[in-house]
Amino acid sequence: MYRNYFKESINVAKACTFIGNRDLSLNEQWALRPRLQQAILNYLNAGGYFFACGGSYGFDLVAAEEVLNFKQYYPYIQMILLLPYPHYTSRWTMEDQQRLQQVMQYSIYRYSYSAYRKGIYSERNQQLIDGSNYCIYYSDSKTAPYTQSIIDYAIDNGIWTTNLADNLLWGADDYFEHL
């Protein structure tokens, strides 16, 4: 009896997934961090400890870095990277490649596929949402249609979501007020 309960409990454990814009300026990344920190803390206070993202530059990297910053205070939390395929970062800047390598050192990660093919990112993002019960995302007027489609998928599947670009929800600050 206890064995079955334990097994079911493990199957129920879900993650907080991060989805968002790739093209964030350094100013946007730094302005976003306080909102990310608050959203991460809210999830931790609700009892969550798994976090996941797809390992893209921009929002994914910023989110993963912030989760790992919390790890010094909450050593039990886990950052999970569901990466698309090996060498997908070959066209990234050296700085972003180094940031990802740093995040990977302190994360659980795996590649979804062995090589690139059409539709790989959509499938990977769907896998992220399917393994989540919470989604922190960043969606503004620059959000690409494929990013918006995965956010819509999360909402349609009953995933609790919060948009860090929503000034009505998070309160306008000087930087976000002008975007």
ABEGO torsion letter per residue (X at the ends): XAAAAAAAAAAABBBBBBBEBABBBAAAAAAAAAAAAAAAAAAAAAGBABBBBAGBBEAAAAAAAAAAAAAAABAABBBBBBBABBGAAAABBAAAAAAAAAAAAABBBBBABABBBBGAAAAAAAAAAAABABBBBBBBAABBAAAAAAAAAAAAAGBBBBBAABAAAAEBBAAAAAX
